[in-house]
Amino acid sequence: MTLALDGHALAPVTDVAGASLPDRWAHHPVVVAEAAHGGWDATHAWSDDDAFLVRLRWRERIDGGRPLAVDHDAAGVSLLAVGSPAGAARLLLAADAELRPGGVGPVVRASMPRGTFSELSVSARPDGLAVPAPFDHAPIDAWDWYAATTPPAAVSGEERVDELLGDAGRAAAAACLAVANPDGELPVSEPRSRWWGWRDDGGAVRAVAGASRRVPGRPWALGSIGTDPAWRGRGIAAAVTAVAARAGLAEAPMVTLGVYAHNEAARRVYRRLGFALGQEFESSRP
Protein backbone atom coordinates (compact mmCIF):
# COMPACT_ATOMS: atom_id res chain seq x y z
CA MET A 1 0.00 0.00 0.00
CA THR A 2 1.33 3.42 -0.96
CA LEU A 3 0.29 6.54 0.89
CA ALA A 4 -1.87 9.02 -1.00
CA LEU A 5 -1.53 12.48 0.52
CA ASP A 6 -4.36 14.99 0.44
CA GLY A 7 -2.68 18.22 -0.61
CA HIS A 8 -5.39 20.20 1.19
CA ALA A 9 -4.43 18.70 4.56
CA LEU A 10 -0.74 19.53 4.17
CA ALA A 11 0.28 22.19 1.69
CA PRO A 12 2.37 20.93 -1.24
CA VAL A 13 5.99 22.02 -1.52
CA THR A 14 5.89 24.04 -4.70
CA ASP A 15 9.28 25.77 -4.48
CA VAL A 16 12.61 24.51 -3.14
CA ALA A 17 15.77 26.64 -3.41
CA GLY A 18 14.10 28.73 -6.08
CA ALA A 19 13.17 25.72 -8.20
CA SER A 20 9.52 24.95 -8.97
CA LEU A 21 8.59 21.34 -8.26
CA PRO A 22 6.39 19.30 -10.60
CA ASP A 23 3.13 18.17 -8.97
CA ARG A 24 4.45 14.63 -8.59
CA TRP A 25 7.12 15.77 -6.14
CA ALA A 26 5.31 18.80 -4.72
CA HIS A 27 2.65 16.44 -3.32
CA HIS A 28 4.93 13.51 -2.48
CA PRO A 29 4.30 12.50 1.17
CA VAL A 30 7.98 12.40 2.10
CA VAL A 31 8.68 15.79 0.53
CA VAL A 32 5.68 17.44 2.16
CA ALA A 33 6.20 15.94 5.61
CA GLU A 34 9.96 16.30 5.84
CA ALA A 35 9.88 19.89 4.60
CA ALA A 36 7.18 20.69 7.17
CA HIS A 37 8.97 19.07 10.13
CA GLY A 38 11.36 21.97 10.55
CA GLY A 39 11.57 23.90 7.34
CA TRP A 40 14.24 23.03 4.81
CA ASP A 41 17.32 25.20 4.45
CA ALA A 42 17.93 24.09 0.88
CA THR A 43 20.83 25.18 -1.27
CA HIS A 44 19.82 23.36 -4.47
CA ALA A 45 17.10 21.05 -5.80
CA TRP A 46 16.90 18.90 -8.91
CA SER A 47 14.05 16.82 -10.33
CA ASP A 48 12.89 14.94 -13.38
CA ASP A 49 10.13 12.41 -14.05
CA ASP A 50 11.89 9.72 -12.04
CA ALA A 51 13.28 11.40 -8.91
CA PHE A 52 13.65 14.50 -6.77
CA LEU A 53 16.92 15.43 -5.01
CA VAL A 54 17.46 18.23 -2.49
CA ARG A 55 20.72 19.48 -0.95
CA LEU A 56 20.30 20.89 2.57
CA ARG A 57 22.54 22.83 4.94
CA TRP A 58 22.97 21.62 8.50
CA ARG A 59 21.35 24.02 10.96
CA GLU A 60 21.36 24.56 14.71
CA ARG A 61 17.88 24.74 16.14
CA ILE A 62 16.81 28.32 16.80
CA ASP A 63 15.80 27.64 20.41
CA GLY A 64 19.36 26.66 21.29
CA GLY A 65 18.39 23.09 22.03
CA ARG A 66 19.66 19.90 20.52
CA PRO A 67 20.44 20.22 16.77
CA LEU A 68 17.94 18.75 14.37
CA ALA A 69 20.85 16.86 12.83
CA VAL A 70 22.31 13.78 14.45
CA ASP A 71 25.75 15.32 14.11
CA HIS A 72 26.13 19.04 13.40
CA ASP A 73 28.73 20.14 10.87
CA ALA A 74 28.56 23.81 9.92
CA ALA A 75 30.44 23.14 6.67
CA GLY A 76 28.53 20.02 5.70
CA VAL A 77 25.32 19.26 3.83
CA SER A 78 22.72 16.52 3.76
CA LEU A 79 21.08 15.01 0.71
CA LEU A 80 17.57 13.59 0.44
CA ALA A 81 16.08 11.97 -2.65
CA VAL A 82 12.77 10.28 -3.42
CA GLY A 83 11.63 8.36 -6.47
CA SER A 84 13.47 5.58 -8.27
CA PRO A 85 17.06 4.58 -7.45
CA ALA A 86 18.13 4.93 -11.09
CA GLY A 87 16.60 8.40 -11.25
CA ALA A 88 18.22 9.45 -7.98
CA ALA A 89 21.61 8.18 -9.17
CA ARG A 90 21.28 10.11 -12.43
CA LEU A 91 20.32 13.34 -10.62
CA LEU A 92 23.15 12.97 -8.12
CA LEU A 93 25.80 12.59 -10.81
CA ALA A 94 24.39 15.56 -12.73
CA ALA A 95 24.31 17.65 -9.54
CA ASP A 96 27.88 16.72 -8.64
CA ALA A 97 29.07 17.74 -12.12
CA GLU A 98 27.08 20.99 -11.98
CA LEU A 99 28.57 22.00 -8.63
CA ARG A 100 32.20 21.23 -9.49
CA PRO A 101 34.90 21.79 -8.32
CA GLY A 102 33.44 21.10 -4.86
CA GLY A 103 30.62 18.89 -6.10
CA VAL A 104 27.66 18.10 -3.88
CA GLY A 105 29.80 17.59 -0.76
CA PRO A 106 30.91 17.49 1.91
CA VAL A 107 27.93 15.19 2.58
CA VAL A 108 27.40 14.52 6.29
CA ARG A 109 24.23 12.50 5.83
CA ALA A 110 22.34 11.10 2.84
CA SER A 111 18.99 9.32 2.52
CA MET A 112 18.37 7.96 -0.96
CA PRO A 113 15.91 5.55 -2.62
CA ARG A 114 17.01 2.02 -1.83
CA GLY A 115 19.33 0.78 -4.56
CA THR A 116 20.82 4.19 -5.41
CA PHE A 117 24.28 3.28 -4.11
CA SER A 118 24.33 0.18 -6.33
CA GLU A 119 23.07 2.18 -9.32
CA LEU A 120 25.91 4.66 -8.86
CA SER A 121 28.48 1.88 -9.06
CA VAL A 122 27.31 0.98 -12.58
CA SER A 123 26.05 4.34 -13.88
CA ALA A 124 27.75 5.99 -16.81
CA ARG A 125 29.65 9.07 -15.62
CA PRO A 126 31.19 12.03 -17.42
CA ASP A 127 34.90 11.58 -18.08
CA GLY A 128 36.96 12.24 -14.99
CA LEU A 129 33.97 12.37 -12.63
CA ALA A 130 34.13 9.86 -9.80
CA VAL A 131 31.24 8.78 -7.60
CA PRO A 132 31.23 11.35 -4.76
CA ALA A 133 31.62 10.36 -1.13
CA PRO A 134 29.87 8.78 0.69
CA PHE A 135 28.31 7.05 -2.32
CA ASP A 136 31.58 5.30 -3.14
CA HIS A 137 30.93 3.01 -0.16
CA ALA A 138 28.03 0.78 0.83
CA PRO A 139 25.15 2.46 2.69
CA ILE A 140 25.06 2.20 6.47
CA ASP A 141 21.47 1.04 6.77
CA ALA A 142 18.22 0.39 4.89
CA TRP A 143 14.89 1.59 6.20
CA ASP A 144 11.32 2.41 5.24
CA TRP A 145 9.48 5.72 5.66
CA TYR A 146 5.85 5.26 6.72
CA ALA A 147 3.06 7.73 7.40
CA ALA A 148 -0.57 7.75 8.55
CA THR A 149 -3.23 10.38 7.97
CA THR A 150 -6.18 8.52 9.56
CA PRO A 151 -6.33 7.66 13.30
CA PRO A 152 -5.92 3.94 13.91
CA ALA A 153 -8.79 1.87 15.24
CA ALA A 154 -8.61 0.90 18.89
CA VAL A 155 -6.47 -2.17 19.59
CA SER A 156 -6.29 -4.52 22.55
CA GLY A 157 -4.19 -3.31 25.45
CA GLU A 158 -4.67 0.43 24.98
CA GLU A 159 -6.22 0.69 28.43
CA ARG A 160 -2.76 0.01 29.86
CA VAL A 161 -1.08 2.83 27.92
CA ASP A 162 -0.34 6.10 29.75
CA GLU A 163 1.41 9.24 28.64
CA LEU A 164 4.72 9.36 30.50
CA LEU A 165 4.80 12.84 31.98
CA GLY A 166 7.40 14.83 33.89
CA ASP A 167 10.78 13.67 35.10
CA ALA A 168 9.38 10.41 36.48
CA GLY A 169 7.71 9.59 33.17
CA ARG A 170 10.84 10.27 31.16
CA ALA A 171 12.87 8.18 33.59
CA ALA A 172 10.44 5.28 33.09
CA ALA A 173 10.70 5.68 29.30
CA ALA A 174 14.51 5.70 29.49
CA ALA A 175 14.54 2.59 31.67
CA CYS A 176 12.34 0.71 29.23
CA LEU A 177 14.32 1.84 26.20
CA ALA A 178 17.57 0.68 27.81
CA VAL A 179 16.42 -2.91 27.24
CA ALA A 180 13.76 -2.47 24.54
CA ASN A 181 15.50 -0.20 22.03
CA PRO A 182 18.84 1.14 23.30
CA ASP A 183 19.78 2.48 19.84
CA GLY A 184 16.56 4.44 19.32
CA GLU A 185 17.28 7.73 17.56
CA LEU A 186 14.78 9.89 19.47
CA PRO A 187 16.34 10.69 22.86
CA VAL A 188 14.19 10.91 25.96
CA SER A 189 15.93 14.21 26.69
CA GLU A 190 14.51 15.84 23.53
CA PRO A 191 12.58 18.80 24.99
CA ARG A 192 9.81 18.79 22.38
CA SER A 193 9.15 15.06 22.59
CA ARG A 194 6.20 13.27 24.17
CA TRP A 195 6.23 9.67 25.41
CA TRP A 196 3.75 6.88 26.03
CA GLY A 197 4.23 3.59 27.85
CA TRP A 198 2.39 0.28 28.30
CA ARG A 199 2.37 -0.81 31.95
CA ASP A 200 2.19 -4.31 33.39
CA ASP A 201 0.18 -5.26 36.48
CA GLY A 202 2.95 -3.95 38.71
CA GLY A 203 3.08 -0.59 36.95
CA ALA A 204 6.39 -1.17 35.16
CA VAL A 205 6.66 0.20 31.61
CA ARG A 206 7.21 -2.69 29.19
CA ALA A 207 6.75 -0.88 25.85
CA VAL A 208 7.31 2.72 24.87
CA ALA A 209 6.79 5.09 21.95
CA GLY A 210 8.09 8.61 21.58
CA ALA A 211 7.00 11.46 19.34
CA SER A 212 9.19 14.26 18.02
CA ARG A 213 7.18 17.50 17.73
CA ARG A 214 9.71 19.87 16.16
CA VAL A 215 7.16 22.44 15.02
CA PRO A 216 3.72 22.72 16.68
CA GLY A 217 0.90 21.84 14.30
CA ARG A 218 3.23 20.07 11.86
CA PRO A 219 3.56 16.31 11.29
CA TRP A 220 4.83 14.33 14.23
CA ALA A 221 7.63 11.79 13.76
CA LEU A 222 7.27 8.76 16.03
CA GLY A 223 10.54 7.24 17.17
CA SER A 224 12.35 5.07 19.71
CA ILE A 225 9.45 2.60 19.71
CA GLY A 226 10.39 -0.53 21.60
CA THR A 227 9.16 -3.45 23.68
CA ASP A 228 11.00 -5.22 26.47
CA PRO A 229 12.22 -8.46 24.81
CA ALA A 230 10.57 -10.56 27.53
CA TRP A 231 7.21 -9.02 26.66
CA ARG A 232 7.26 -9.21 22.87
CA GLY A 233 4.61 -11.05 20.89
CA ARG A 234 1.70 -9.79 23.05
CA GLY A 235 0.55 -6.88 20.90
CA ILE A 236 1.72 -4.20 23.29
CA ALA A 237 3.84 -2.39 20.69
CA ALA A 238 0.68 -1.96 18.61
CA ALA A 239 -1.19 -0.57 21.62
CA VAL A 240 1.41 2.05 22.52
CA THR A 241 1.96 3.05 18.89
CA ALA A 242 -1.78 3.39 18.26
CA VAL A 243 -2.20 5.73 21.23
CA ALA A 244 0.78 7.87 20.19
CA ALA A 245 -0.36 8.01 16.55
CA ARG A 246 -3.87 9.04 17.56
CA ALA A 247 -2.48 11.82 19.75
CA GLY A 248 -0.34 13.06 16.88
CA LEU A 249 -3.23 13.09 14.43
CA ALA A 250 -5.29 15.11 16.87
CA GLU A 251 -2.69 17.90 16.52
CA ALA A 252 -1.45 17.53 12.93
CA PRO A 253 -2.73 15.94 9.71
CA MET A 254 0.07 13.38 9.46
CA VAL A 255 2.23 11.16 11.65
CA THR A 256 5.40 9.56 10.28
CA LEU A 257 7.89 6.94 11.40
CA GLY A 258 10.90 5.05 10.12
CA VAL A 259 11.53 1.32 10.47
CA TYR A 260 14.57 -0.73 9.53
CA ALA A 261 14.03 -2.80 6.40
CA HIS A 262 14.84 -6.08 8.15
CA ASN A 263 12.18 -5.55 10.84
CA GLU A 264 9.23 -7.22 9.16
CA ALA A 265 7.41 -7.74 12.47
CA ALA A 266 7.35 -3.99 13.10
CA ARG A 267 6.24 -3.26 9.53
CA ARG A 268 3.29 -5.64 9.98
CA VAL A 269 2.27 -3.77 13.14
CA TYR A 270 2.47 -0.37 11.46
CA ARG A 271 0.56 -1.47 8.37
CA ARG A 272 -2.16 -2.93 10.56
CA LEU A 273 -2.47 0.45 12.28
CA GLY A 274 -2.95 2.22 8.95
CA PHE A 275 0.58 3.41 8.21
CA ALA A 276 1.47 3.30 4.53
CA LEU A 277 4.81 3.17 2.78
CA GLY A 278 6.06 6.47 1.37
CA GLN A 279 9.59 5.51 0.30
CA GLU A 280 12.15 2.76 0.76
CA PHE A 281 15.46 4.36 1.76
CA GLU A 282 19.12 3.58 2.28
CA SER A 283 21.29 5.97 4.25
CA SER A 284 24.81 7.06 5.03
CA ARG A 285 25.42 8.97 8.25
CA PRO A 286 28.02 9.47 10.99
N, C-alpha and C positions, 0 to 999 in steps of 0.2 A: 504494500500500500504506500502510495506517495502522497505527501501532504499537499493539499490545495489551499492556498492562502487567499482569504478574502481581502482584497486591496483596500476595502473600505474600513476594515477593522484596524489594520496597520498600514500607514501610508507607504506607497511604493517609494523606492529610492531612485529618483529620476536623474540625479546628477551626482557624480563622484569625481572629485578633482577636476571639475570643469568639463567632464565628459558626460554626454547624455547617454543613458542606458536604454537599450531596446527593452520593450515590455517584458520579454522573457526573463531578463535578469533583474529588471526594476521590481518585479513582483515575486522573485524567487524567495522562498521562505528563509533560507539562510542569509541572503543578502539583506532582507528587510529586518530580520530579528537581530543579526549581529551588528548592523549599522545603528539600530535603535538602542542596543544595550548601553552604549556609552558615547556614541557619536564618533564616527571615524575621522581620524586626522590623516587623510589620504594625500599622498604625493602624486600618484599616477593611477590610472585605471585603463584597462584594455578589454575589449570584448569582440566576439564574433558570434556566429550562429551556434558554435559548439561549447563555448566556455566564457567565463568572466574572471578576470584577474585584477586584484587591487593591491597596491603597495602602500603600507601604512607606517607612519612614524610611531616609535614608542612614545608614551606620554606618562608623566606622573599624574596621579589623580589630583584634581584641583582642591580637594579638602585636606590634602596633606597626609592622607591615610596610605594604606598599602597600595602600591602601583597596580594598575589593571593588568599589567604584564606579569608573567611568572618571574622574569628576570629583566630588570630595566637596563637598557643600554642607550644612552642619549644619542649615540652615533649610529645605532642600528635601525633596521626596519623589519616589519613582518610582512608576509605575503599570504593572501587567502585567495583561493580559486574555487569555483563551482562549475559544474558541467561535466564534460567527458574528460578522461585522462589524456587522450590524444589532443583534444582541443587546448587543454591547460598547458600541456608540454609545448605546443606550437606557440601559444601566446607568451609563455615564459622566455623562450629562445628569442622571439621577436623583441620582447621588452628588454632583454639583456643586451641585444645588439643596439637597440635604440638609445640606451642610456650609457653606452660606452664613452669614456674608458672605465668608469667605475662599475658599470653594469647595474643590475638590480640590487646588489648587496651594499653593505654587509647585512646578510639575512640572519636575524637572531631566532626567528621562529617562522615556520611555514606550515600551512594546512592546505593540502591539495587533494583533488579527486583521487581516490585510490587507484593506483596503477600509473600515476604520472611519473614517478621516479623511474619505473621500468621503461616507459615510453621515451623518456629523455635519453636513456642509454642507447636507444636504437634510432632516434630521430635524426633526420638529415640536418646538419648545421652549416651555417655560412663558414667559408674557409677561415681558419684561425680562431674560431669561436668555440671555446670549450664549454662543457656543461658547468654552470656556476655552482659554487658551494651554497647550501649543503646538498644540492641535488646530485652531486657526484658520489654520494654515499647512499646506503640503504636508509629508508625512513626509520624513525625510532619506534613508532607505533601506528596501528591501524584502528580506526574507531568510526562510529556512526553517529550522525547528528539527527536527533529526533525532536519533534515538537508536537504539541497538542493545542487545539483551539476550542475544544469542547470539554467541559468538566467530566471526569470519569464517573461512572456509576458507582454506587456504594459497594464495597467489597467486605468480606468477612474479616473481622479483627479490628475494624476502624474504631470501635468503642474503646480500645486500649491505647489509642494514639493520642498523645498530648503535645501541645507546643511546648518546647523546652525554653523557658524564659529565665532571664536574669543570669547571674553568675553560676548559680546552682544548676540551671538547665544546661548552660554551655559546658559545665564540667561533666555532666552526665553524658552529653553528646560526645565529648572528647574521649571519655572512658570507653564508650561503646565503639567509637571509630578506631581506637587503639588495637582492637582485636578484629573488628568487622571490616574495616577499610583503611588501614594505616597510611596508604598512599593516596587517599582522596585529595583532589586538587583544591577543593573549597575548604579553607581553614576555619575552624570554629572561631578564631579571633577576628574574622572579617566583620567589621562594624556594621555593615549593611545587610548581613545575612540573618535569616530566620531558620529555626531548627525544629524538627518534630521527631518524637521517639515513640516506639511501641514498648509498653511495659509489661513484664510478666506479673504473676500473682504477688510476688514480693516487692514490686515497684521498680525493679531494675530495668534499665533500658536495654533492649536486645536488638533493636533495629533503629536506624536513624536516617533522616533525609534532611539535607540543607538546601537553602535557596539563596542565591545571590541576587540582590535587588540593587543593581548599580545606579539606576535612575528610576525614581518613583513614577509609577504609571507605565513603565516600559516592560517588555517581556522579562519574566524571571528566567534564570538558568538554574535548574536543580543540579546539585552536585554532592559529592561525598555521601552517596547513598550506600548503606551497607548493613548487613545482618551478621550478628555473632555466629560464627561457624557452627556452634552447637545447636543453633536454633533455626538453621536453614531448612527449606523444604516445607514450611508451615504456612506460607502465604503472607508472612508479616512484612516482607519488603513491599508487596503490593499494597498493603494497608497503609503503610507510612507514606509511600509515594503518592497514593491516591489523595490522601488528606493534604499533602503539600501542594500537589498540582491544583487541587480545587481552590486552595487559598490563593495561589498565584493567579488563577483565572478570574478570581473575584476582583483583582486589582488591575490586571492587564489582559489584553486579548490573546496572549500566547505565552506558553511555558515551554522551555526547551531543556534538553539534556544531552549529554554525550555518553556513549557506552562503548567499551572496547569491542572490537570485531569478534574476538574469540568468545565473548560472554553471551552465548546463545540463551542461557537461562534468563538473564536480565532482559534481553531483547524481547523474549516471549512475554515477560511481565509487562513491559512498557507498551507493547502492541495491544495486549489485552486491556490496558487502561486507556487506549485511544490515541497513543502517541504514534506518529507516522514518520517514516524515513524522509529526511530532506536531502541528505547527501552522505555518501560513503567517503571517508577521508583517510589520508595517511599524513603523518606529521613529522617534522624535525623540530627539535627544541633543545634548550640547554638541559 
